Amino acid sequence: MNNAKRIENAVEWIRCLGTTKMKQGIGMLGDRKNGFCCLGFGCYINSVDYYAPNESSVAFQDIVGLIDELGTPNDGGLQPLATLTLYIQKH
């Protein structure tokens, strides 16, 4: 997957996080019934196969450019995720 697609996926994920009415879960990826953590919600909206009790998903990390299970962005010299989030919220 190229970086442009990863950025597109990350932007959509962050945008949806800010507007979702779904229940928020904690400590695991989650599901619609029990709620999602932010990474689980990303799996859900991007149709990534995942196991709900897990705390992370390597497949999701890859499609949005995260380098570890804690959600650290692999910005490749681009803007940090927090800056990107603020930009998205303003536009």
N, CA and C of each residue as an Amber inpcrd file, in Angstrom:
protein
   273
   0.8510000  -1.1790000   0.0000000   0.0000000   0.0000000   0.0000000
   0.8970000   1.2430000   0.0000000   0.5400000   2.2150000  -0.8020000
   1.3620000   3.4180000  -0.8640000   0.9720000   4.4110000   0.2360000
   1.8640000   5.3670000   0.4920000   1.6380000   6.3200000   1.5790000
   0.4380000   7.2180000   1.3490000   0.1440000   7.5570000   0.1050000
  -1.0210000   8.3970000  -0.1690000  -2.3050000   7.6970000   0.2840000
  -2.4080000   6.4030000   0.0330000  -3.5880000   5.6360000   0.4650000
  -3.6290000   5.5340000   1.9890000  -2.4570000   5.3540000   2.6210000
  -2.4090000   5.3060000   4.0840000  -2.9070000   6.6220000   4.6890000
  -2.4750000   7.7250000   4.0980000  -2.9070000   9.0380000   4.5790000
  -4.4080000   9.1870000   4.3970000  -4.9170000   8.7980000   3.2540000
  -6.3630000   8.8570000   2.9970000  -7.1280000   8.0370000   4.0360000
  -6.6550000   6.8320000   4.3210000  -7.3030000   5.9810000   5.3280000
  -7.2430000   6.6140000   6.7130000  -6.0830000   7.1870000   7.0660000
  -5.9280000   7.8190000   8.3820000  -6.8400000   9.0240000   8.5310000
  -6.9460000   9.8270000   7.4900000  -7.8150000  11.0060000   7.5200000
  -9.2670000  10.5880000   7.7230000  -9.7070000   9.5890000   7.0010000
 -11.0950000   9.1170000   7.1410000 -11.3390000   8.5590000   8.5340000
 -10.3860000   7.8070000   9.0620000 -10.4980000   7.2510000  10.4120000
 -10.6440000   8.3550000  11.4510000  -9.7700000   9.3480000  11.3930000
  -9.8160000  10.4500000  12.3630000 -11.1080000  11.2400000  12.2220000
 -11.5180000  11.4710000  11.0000000 -12.7660000  12.2130000  10.7570000
 -13.9540000  11.4580000  11.3650000 -14.0070000  10.1660000  11.1480000
 -15.1130000   9.3520000  11.6850000 -15.0610000   9.2590000  13.2080000
 -13.8660000   9.2180000  13.7820000 -13.7550000   9.1850000  15.2450000
 -14.4180000  10.4080000  15.8700000 -14.2960000  11.5350000  15.1960000
 -14.8540000  12.7770000  15.7290000 -16.3530000  12.9000000  15.6050000
 -16.9790000  12.0360000  14.8240000 -18.4170000  12.1830000  14.5890000
 -19.2410000  10.9560000  14.9620000 -18.5920000   9.8570000  15.3120000
 -19.3420000   8.6360000  15.5770000 -20.1960000   8.7410000  16.8350000
 -21.3040000   8.0740000  16.8180000 -22.1780000   7.9710000  17.9930000
 -22.0850000   6.5760000  18.5980000 -21.1830000   5.7520000  18.0860000
 -21.0350000   4.3900000  18.5890000 -20.4540000   4.4030000  19.9910000
 -20.8060000   3.3840000  20.7450000 -20.3180000   3.2260000  22.1050000
 -18.7980000   3.0840000  22.1060000 -18.1450000   3.7460000  23.0820000
 -16.6960000   3.6440000  23.1880000 -16.3170000   2.5360000  24.1460000
 -15.4450000   1.6740000  23.6840000 -14.9120000   0.6020000  24.5110000
 -13.5230000   0.9780000  24.9960000 -12.9220000   0.1000000  25.7650000
 -11.5800000   0.3610000  26.2780000 -10.8630000  -0.9650000  26.5220000
  -9.5790000  -0.9890000  26.2430000  -8.7520000  -2.1460000  26.5620000
  -8.7550000  -3.2770000  25.5520000  -9.5890000  -3.1760000  24.5360000
  -9.6190000  -4.1790000  23.4700000 -10.2150000  -3.5380000  22.2320000
 -10.0110000  -4.1690000  21.0870000 -10.5250000  -3.5920000  19.8440000
 -12.0390000  -3.4280000  19.8900000 -12.7330000  -4.4400000  20.4140000
 -14.1680000  -4.3180000  20.6380000 -15.0370000  -4.6750000  19.4530000
 -16.3160000  -4.3390000  19.6180000 -17.3140000  -4.6270000  18.5910000
 -18.5010000  -3.6770000  18.7610000 -19.4710000  -3.7880000  17.8620000
 -20.6300000  -2.8800000  17.9080000 -21.4280000  -3.0280000  19.1960000
 -21.5160000  -4.2380000  19.7170000 -22.3120000  -4.4760000  20.9270000
 -21.6700000  -3.8640000  22.1790000 -20.3700000  -4.0810000  22.3390000
 -19.6820000  -3.6650000  23.5640000 -18.9040000  -2.3700000  23.4410000
 -18.8020000  -1.8490000  22.2530000 -18.0560000  -0.6230000  22.0100000
 -16.6670000  -0.9060000  21.4630000 -16.1160000   0.0850000  20.7880000
 -14.7990000  -0.0240000  20.1560000 -13.8050000   0.8950000  20.8460000
 -12.5450000   0.4600000  20.9080000 -11.4820000   1.4160000  21.2000000
 -11.2190000   2.1480000  19.8760000 -10.3840000   3.1560000  19.8850000
 -10.1690000   3.9210000  18.6460000  -9.5890000   3.0510000  17.5360000
  -8.6870000   2.1170000  17.8760000  -8.1110000   1.2450000  16.8560000
  -9.1310000   0.2440000  16.3300000  -9.9690000  -0.2770000  17.2220000
 -11.0290000  -1.1980000  16.8130000 -12.0320000  -0.5240000  15.8930000
 -12.3600000   0.7280000  16.1950000 -13.2660000   1.4810000  15.3420000
 -12.6520000   1.6550000  13.9560000 -11.3490000   1.8850000  13.9250000
 -10.6550000   1.9860000  12.6380000 -10.7430000   0.7010000  11.8430000
 -10.5810000  -0.4360000  12.5280000 -10.7410000  -1.7360000  11.8610000
 -12.1440000  -1.8600000  11.2860000 -13.1340000  -1.4900000  12.0850000
 -14.5390000  -1.6110000  11.6920000 -14.8430000  -0.7790000  10.4460000
 -14.4740000   0.4860000  10.4540000 -14.8380000   1.3420000   9.3150000
 -14.0300000   1.0340000   8.0690000 -12.8600000   0.4000000   8.2410000
 -12.0300000   0.0480000   7.0840000 -12.1740000  -1.4080000   6.6750000
 -13.1400000  -2.1050000   7.2610000 -13.4080000  -3.5120000   6.9360000
 -12.1830000  -4.4050000   7.0750000 -11.4220000  -4.1590000   8.1420000
 -10.2400000  -4.9740000   8.4460000 -10.6810000  -6.1300000   9.3380000
 -10.3220000  -7.3450000   8.9660000 -10.6080000  -8.4920000   9.8240000
  -9.7830000  -8.3710000  11.0960000 -10.4220000  -8.5770000  12.2410000
  -9.7210000  -8.4920000  13.5140000 -10.4230000  -9.3620000  14.5410000
  -9.7420000  -9.5960000  15.6450000 -10.2710000 -10.3890000  16.7480000
 -10.5950000  -9.4120000  17.8790000 -11.8760000  -9.2570000  18.2120000
 -12.3490000  -8.2200000  19.1360000 -11.5980000  -8.1530000  20.4680000
 -11.2380000  -9.2740000  21.1150000 -10.5350000  -9.1660000  22.3940000
  -9.0900000  -8.6430000  22.3010000  -8.5120000  -8.6260000  21.1050000
  -7.1370000  -8.1290000  20.9620000  -7.0650000  -6.6420000  21.2800000
  -5.8740000  -6.1950000  21.6330000  -5.6550000  -4.7770000  21.9100000
  -5.1950000  -4.0000000  20.6840000  -4.7930000  -4.7110000  19.6470000
  -4.3150000  -4.0340000  18.4450000  -4.4990000  -4.9230000  17.2240000
  -4.2680000  -4.3350000  16.0570000  -4.3640000  -5.0570000  14.7890000
  -3.2330000  -4.6050000  13.8800000  -2.3410000  -5.5190000  13.5570000
  -1.2290000  -5.1990000  12.6690000  -1.7530000  -4.7690000  11.3010000
  -2.8020000  -5.4090000  10.8320000  -3.3790000  -5.0560000   9.5200000
  -3.8760000  -3.6110000   9.5210000  -4.5510000  -3.2030000  10.6020000
  -5.0280000  -1.8170000  10.6700000  -3.8580000  -0.8460000  10.7810000
  -2.8750000  -1.1910000  11.6050000  -1.6910000  -0.3360000  11.7360000
  -1.0940000  -0.0510000  10.3620000  -1.0390000  -1.0700000   9.5240000
  -0.4490000  -0.9040000   8.2040000  -1.2790000   0.0070000   7.3040000
  -2.5890000  -0.1320000   7.3140000  -3.3820000   0.6460000   6.3460000
  -3.4900000   2.1290000   6.6950000  -3.1430000   2.5000000   7.9450000
  -3.1520000   3.9240000   8.2930000  -1.7640000   4.4510000   8.6350000
  -0.7390000   3.5900000   8.5230000   0.6270000   4.0380000   8.7130000
   1.0830000   4.1540000  10.1580000   0.5160000   3.3530000  11.0550000
   0.9870000   3.3440000  12.4370000   2.1230000   2.3370000  12.5570000
   3.0960000   2.6280000  13.4150000   4.2480000   1.7440000  13.4970000
   4.2380000   0.8290000  14.7100000   3.2910000   1.0180000  15.6170000
   3.2290000   0.1190000  16.7630000   1.8080000   0.0150000  17.3000000
   1.6220000  -0.9150000  18.2280000   0.2840000  -1.1910000  18.7580000
  -0.2600000  -0.0710000  19.6330000   0.5790000   0.8970000  20.0100000
   0.1190000   2.0200000  20.8170000  -0.4410000   3.1540000  19.9650000
  -0.3410000   3.0010000  18.6620000  -0.8820000   4.0180000  17.7680000
   0.0910000   5.1130000  17.3950000   1.3810000   4.8710000  17.5620000
   2.3820000   5.8550000  17.1760000   2.3670000   6.0180000  15.6640000
   2.2490000   7.2540000  15.1810000   2.2100000   7.4380000  13.7350000
   3.5770000   7.2580000  13.1030000   3.5890000   6.6520000  11.9390000
   4.7900000   6.5890000  11.1230000   4.6260000   7.6950000  10.1070000
   5.0320000   8.8920000  10.4860000   4.7370000  10.0370000   9.6390000
   5.6830000  10.1880000   8.4620000   6.7470000   9.3900000   8.4140000
   7.6520000   9.4300000   7.2720000   8.1310000  10.8370000   6.9450000
   8.2830000  11.6720000   7.9810000   8.6990000  13.0520000   7.7650000
   7.5340000  13.9940000   7.5280000   6.3240000  13.4640000   7.5810000
   5.1420000  14.3030000   7.4020000   4.7370000  14.8960000   8.7440000
   3.6100000  15.5550000   8.7880000   3.1470000  16.1690000  10.0240000
   2.7840000  15.1130000  11.0570000   3.0420000  15.3860000  12.3500000
   2.6020000  14.4620000  13.3960000   1.0890000  14.2900000  13.3690000
   0.6330000  13.1550000  13.8840000  -0.7930000  12.8350000  13.8620000
  -1.6440000  13.9080000  14.5360000  -1.1810000  14.4760000  15.6360000
  -1.9570000  15.5120000  16.3320000  -2.1710000  16.7230000  15.4270000
  -1.1430000  17.1220000  14.7050000  -1.2640000  18.2470000  13.7780000
  -2.2230000  17.9020000  12.6550000  -2.1230000  16.6940000  12.1450000
  -3.0280000  16.2390000  11.0980000  -4.4680000  16.2540000  11.5860000
  -4.6890000  15.8140000  12.8150000  -6.0380000  15.8120000  13.3910000
  -6.6020000  17.2210000  13.4470000  -5.8230000  18.1780000  13.9130000
  -6.2790000  19.5730000  13.9730000  -6.5940000  20.1100000  12.5870000
  -5.7740000  19.7820000  11.6140000  -6.0090000  20.2140000  10.2360000
  -7.3400000  19.6730000   9.7210000  -7.5720000  18.3880000   9.9640000
  -8.8070000  17.7630000   9.5000000 -10.0190000  18.4200000  10.1350000
  -9.9350000  18.7020000  11.4200000 -11.0630000  19.3040000  12.1280000
 -11.3830000  20.7040000  11.5930000 -10.3840000  21.4140000  11.1180000
 -10.5940000  22.7730000  10.6000000 -11.1200000  22.7700000   9.1750000
 -10.9490000  21.6630000   8.4700000 -11.3350000  21.6190000   7.0430000
 -12.3980000  20.6330000   6.8830000
